[in-house]
């Protein structure tokens, strides 16, 4: 059974709240899951803080038995040191106008 670490969306329209779950990759996004391993609230509070709660011991367990994190989950885990941070997706060459680029 291929296991993925991914986000389940909860909350109402324009007010998302996510649970980070270990789920069978064939299950629907908000469907059956194996275990809740954290929560993520992307809406900042008045202080500008986004709330993330992680069960790091359970996350490390699921990663050790071969669970694959989704892109967003791997980014979150990289920010908090559970996984190595993913490589940046930004190409610095594209930020320079074509006429000023040096061909390398």
C-alpha positions in Angstrom: 0.0 0.0 0.0 1.7 3.3 -1.1 1.4 5.8 1.7 1.6 9.6 1.2 1.9 12.4 3.7 -0.5 15.1 2.5 -2.9 17.8 3.5 -6.6 17.4 4.1 -8.6 20.5 3.6 -11.1 21.6 6.3 -12.7 24.9 7.2 -15.1 27.0 5.2 -15.0 29.0 2.0 -11.9 31.3 1.9 -10.9 30.1 5.4 -8.9 26.9 4.9 -7.5 24.8 7.7 -5.5 21.7 6.9 -4.7 18.4 8.7 -1.5 16.7 7.8 -2.3 13.0 7.4 -0.7 9.8 6.4 -3.0 8.3 3.8 -3.2 5.6 1.1 -2.3 7.4 -2.1 -5.4 5.9 -3.8 -7.8 7.5 -1.2 -9.5 10.8 -2.0 -7.9 14.0 -0.7 -10.4 14.5 2.1 -11.2 10.8 2.5 -9.9 7.9 4.6 -6.6 8.3 6.2 -4.3 6.2 8.4 -3.2 8.7 11.0 -3.2 12.5 11.7 0.4 13.7 12.0 -0.1 17.5 12.3 -2.2 20.6 11.5 -1.6 23.7 9.4 -3.5 26.9 9.6 -2.4 29.2 6.7 -4.5 32.1 7.8 -2.3 34.4 9.9 -3.5 35.6 13.3 -3.6 39.3 14.2 0.1 38.9 15.2 1.0 37.6 11.8 1.6 34.0 13.0 0.6 31.0 11.0 0.0 28.0 13.2 1.6 24.7 12.4 1.6 21.7 14.8 3.6 18.6 14.0 4.0 15.2 15.6 7.7 14.9 14.6 8.1 11.4 16.0 5.2 10.0 14.0 6.4 11.9 10.9 9.8 10.4 11.2 8.3 7.0 11.6 6.1 7.3 8.4 9.1 8.6 6.5 11.2 5.7 7.7 8.7 3.2 6.4 8.7 4.8 3.0 5.8 7.3 3.0 6.2 10.0 0.3 5.4 13.6 1.2 3.5 15.8 -1.2 5.1 19.0 -2.5 3.6 21.3 0.1 4.2 18.9 3.0 7.8 18.4 2.0 8.2 22.2 1.9 6.6 22.5 5.4 8.8 19.7 6.8 11.9 21.3 5.2 11.1 24.6 7.0 11.0 22.8 10.4 14.0 20.6 10.0 12.2 17.2 9.7 13.4 16.8 6.1 16.3 18.6 4.3 14.9 21.7 2.6 13.8 21.2 -1.0 15.9 22.9 -3.7 14.5 26.3 -4.7 12.4 26.3 -7.8 13.3 29.8 -8.9 15.7 30.2 -11.8 17.9 33.2 -11.2 18.7 33.4 -15.0 15.0 34.3 -15.7 15.2 37.3 -13.4 17.8 38.9 -15.6 16.6 40.5 -18.9 17.6 38.5 -22.0 19.8 41.2 -23.4 21.8 41.4 -20.1 22.3 37.6 -19.7 25.7 36.0 -20.2 25.4 32.7 -22.1 27.0 30.0 -19.9 
